[in-house]
Structures are given as structure tokens and as C-alpha cells.
Amino acid sequence: MTEEEIVAFLEDSGYPAHIVVAGSDGLVRRWEEFTAEVERGYPYRLIDYRHDLDLRGAIAVLGLEDRVQEADERFAAMLDHRELRVWQSAGEDPWWDYGYPRNAGKALLRDLGE
């Protein structure tokens, strides 16, 4: 997929302008930033967490998985309760939709009913 097609996909899918303009690099960068947020302790609500999971779904659809392998490994290492599906994003095997960060903040835990 060309960068132009990636930008069009992001725009058509309703991603924020800062993600659309940055294209594949911005999408990958934001997933890496999200992973770092999770490692520090995710302070946001479930709706925010789900939006961030959609980033990873877009990465899968766009075939950019090879660019986020390290971030994926770090993110997966932070997840607990992997039997609980918290979202339904895109991708053939959306492993990132299962579980939530073991150091989730009060707002996310409250939204999850924990």
C-alpha cells in the first residue's frame, strides 16, 4: 500500500487530523507512545483505551505490523485478564483487544467494572 493510500484510509476511517497528516509514520509513532503510556500506568478511561486499540487495528489492516513488533511485545507484556475482550478493532487476529494493562488507573478499572 502506498503512503497516499494509507493517508486516504486514515482520513476515510475518521482518524484525527494529526494522525492522518503524519501517515504511516505517525500511526506507528502513536502506537509506540501509547505503549509507553501503558508502561507508565494508563490513566485514561475505557473509551480512550479503545481509541488507542483502534490504532493497532489500523496498523494490522495496513500491513505495518513489522514496524511495531517491539512495541507489540512491550504492550503484550503489560496485559492481564487476557480472557476479557475489551474491544473489537480490525485485524484478523486482534490479540490487542483482549485484556487490559495490569497497572490500569482507577478510571479504566471503574469503566471495566473492576
Residue pairs with C-beta under 8 A, 6 or more apart in sequence:
1 9
1 62
1 63
3 23
3 24
6 23
6 24
6 27
6 62
7 20
7 21
7 23
9 58
9 61
9 62
10 19
10 20
10 23
10 27
10 58
11 20
13 58
15 27
15 58
18 26
19 26
19 27
19 30
19 55
20 26
22 29
22 30
24 62
24 64
24 67
27 55
27 58
27 59
27 62
27 64
28 59
28 64
28 67
28 68
30 55
31 55
31 56
31 59
31 68
31 71
32 68
32 71
34 52
34 55
34 75
35 71
35 74
35 75
35 78
37 43
38 75
38 78
38 101
38 103
39 74
39 78
41 101
41 103
41 104
41 105
42 49
42 100
42 101
42 103
42 104
42 105
42 108
43 105
43 107
43 108
44 105
44 107
44 108
45 107
45 108
45 111
46 86
46 107
46 108
46 111
46 112
47 111
49 86
49 87
49 100
49 108
50 86
50 87
50 89
53 86
53 87
53 89
53 94
53 96
53 97
54 87
54 89
54 90
56 68
56 72
56 89
56 91
56 94
56 96
57 89
57 90
57 91
57 94
57 96
58 90
59 65
59 67
59 68
60 90
60 91
60 92
60 94
61 90
61 91
65 72
72 96
75 96
76 95
76 96
78 101
78 102
78 103
79 98
79 99
79 100
79 101
79 102
80 99
80 100
80 101
80 102
81 99
81 100
82 98
82 99
83 98
83 99
84 98
84 99
84 100
84 112
85 97
85 98
86 97
86 98
86 99
86 100
86 112
87 97
88 94
88 97
89 96
89 97
100 108
100 112
101 108
104 112
104 114
